[in-house]
Structure formats: C-alpha cells, structure tokens
Amino acid sequence: MADKSKGEDGDSVLETTINQVKKAEQDAAKKRKNAKEQAEAIIEKAKADAVLVTERSVGQAKEQARAAMEKAKREGEQQLDDAIQKVDQEIERLRANAFHKEEETIKVLVSQLC
C-alpha cells in the first residue's frame, strides 16, 4: 500500500506541476495579449499625435506664408506710393519748368514785337 500511496503522491505532484505550467502559459498568453493591446494603443496615439503635429506645422506654415504675403503687399504698396510721389514731384518740376519757359518765350516774343 505504501507503493500505491507513493504513486498517488507522484500523480498529485505531476498534476500540480501540469496545472502550474498551464497557469503559467495562460498568464503568458494574457501578458502577450495585454502587451499587444498596449502596443496598438501606443501606435494609434503616435499616429494621432503625428496628425496633430502635421496639422500644427501646416497651420504655422500657412500663417508664416500669410504674414510674408502681407508684408510683401505692404512693402509693394509703399514702393508704389513712393514711386507715385516721385512722379508727382517730377510732373510739378516739369510744369514749373514749362511755365518758366513759357514766360521766357512770351518775353522774347514781346521784345521782338516791340
């Protein structure tokens, strides 16, 4: 009978070992599943973050381009105003010169007639 109980103890130890191995495999499977889910969540968050960063970058680039265009427009308008002012000054100078020449011409004509 001692042999039989020894065998039963052996079976019991073997069953315990098998159960522990099964439990360890189940735990490992759960850990793999959790790790996979966490990895997928991290990847999705990284994708979402990348979209946000891209949108911000595009937004900033658009704002910089808009500011540069506005600055160029203001500078162009200033240059145009400066050019118009110079042309107006030149027109006034030419008018004054023409008026002066007209007066001289009238004086010459009047002196020749007299």
C-alpha positions as CSV (number, residue, x, y, z in Angstrom):
1,M,0.0,0.0,0.0
2,A,2.9,2.3,0.6
3,D,3.7,1.9,-3.1
4,K,0.2,2.9,-4.1
5,S,0.1,6.0,-2.0
6,K,3.6,6.9,-3.3
7,G,2.1,6.7,-6.8
8,E,-0.8,8.8,-5.9
9,D,1.5,11.4,-4.4
10,G,3.5,11.3,-7.6
11,D,0.4,11.8,-9.7
12,S,-0.6,14.6,-7.4
13,V,2.8,16.3,-7.8
14,L,2.6,15.7,-11.6
15,E,-0.9,17.2,-11.7
16,T,0.2,20.2,-9.7
17,T,3.2,20.7,-12.0
18,I,0.9,20.4,-15.1
19,N,-1.6,22.8,-13.6
20,Q,1.2,25.3,-12.8
21,V,2.6,25.0,-16.3
22,K,-0.9,25.6,-17.8
23,K,-1.5,28.6,-15.5
24,A,1.9,30.0,-16.5
25,E,1.0,29.5,-20.2
26,Q,-2.3,31.2,-19.6
27,D,-0.6,34.1,-17.7
28,A,1.9,34.4,-20.5
29,A,-0.9,34.5,-23.1
30,K,-2.7,37.2,-21.2
31,K,0.5,39.2,-20.9
32,R,1.2,38.9,-24.6
33,K,-2.4,40.0,-25.4
34,N,-2.1,42.9,-23.0
35,A,1.3,43.9,-24.5
36,K,-0.1,43.7,-28.0
37,E,-3.1,45.9,-27.0
38,Q,-0.8,48.4,-25.3
39,A,1.5,48.4,-28.4
40,E,-1.5,49.0,-30.6
41,A,-2.8,51.8,-28.4
42,I,0.7,53.4,-28.4
43,I,0.8,53.2,-32.2
44,E,-2.6,54.7,-32.5
45,K,-1.7,57.6,-30.1
46,A,1.5,58.1,-32.0
47,K,-0.4,58.3,-35.3
48,A,-2.9,60.8,-33.8
49,D,0.0,62.8,-32.4
50,A,1.7,62.8,-35.8
51,V,-1.5,64.1,-37.4
52,L,-1.8,66.9,-34.8
53,V,1.9,67.8,-35.3
54,T,1.4,67.9,-39.0
55,E,-1.7,70.0,-38.8
56,R,0.1,72.4,-36.5
57,S,3.1,72.6,-38.8
58,V,0.9,73.2,-41.8
59,G,-1.1,75.8,-39.8
60,Q,2.1,77.5,-38.8
61,A,3.5,77.4,-42.3
62,K,0.2,78.9,-43.7
63,E,0.4,81.6,-41.0
64,Q,4.0,82.4,-41.9
65,A,3.2,82.5,-45.6
66,R,0.2,84.8,-44.9
67,A,2.4,87.1,-42.8
68,A,5.1,87.1,-45.5
69,M,2.5,87.9,-48.2
70,E,1.0,90.7,-46.1
71,K,4.5,92.1,-45.5
72,A,5.3,91.9,-49.2
73,K,2.0,93.6,-50.0
74,R,2.6,96.4,-47.6
75,E,6.2,96.9,-48.9
76,G,4.9,96.8,-52.5
77,E,2.2,99.4,-51.7
78,Q,4.9,101.6,-50.0
79,Q,7.1,101.3,-53.0
80,L,4.2,102.2,-55.3
81,D,3.3,105.2,-53.1
82,D,7.0,106.3,-53.2
83,A,7.1,106.0,-57.0
84,I,3.8,107.9,-57.4
85,Q,5.2,110.7,-55.1
86,K,8.4,110.9,-57.2
87,V,6.4,111.0,-60.4
88,D,4.2,113.7,-59.0
89,Q,7.2,115.7,-58.0
90,E,8.7,115.3,-61.4
91,I,5.5,116.4,-63.0
92,E,5.4,119.5,-60.8
93,R,9.1,120.2,-61.7
94,L,8.3,119.8,-65.4
95,R,5.2,122.1,-65.1
96,A,7.2,124.7,-63.3
97,N,10.0,124.4,-65.9
98,A,7.4,124.6,-68.7
99,F,5.7,127.6,-67.1
100,H,9.1,129.3,-66.8
101,K,10.0,128.5,-70.4
102,E,6.5,129.8,-71.5
103,E,7.2,133.1,-69.6
104,E,10.6,133.4,-71.3
105,T,9.1,132.7,-74.7
106,I,6.4,135.3,-74.2
107,K,9.0,137.9,-73.1
108,V,11.2,137.1,-76.1
109,L,8.2,137.4,-78.4
110,V,7.0,140.6,-76.8
111,S,10.5,142.1,-77.0
112,Q,10.8,141.2,-80.7
113,L,7.4,142.7,-81.4
114,C,8.3,146.0,-79.7
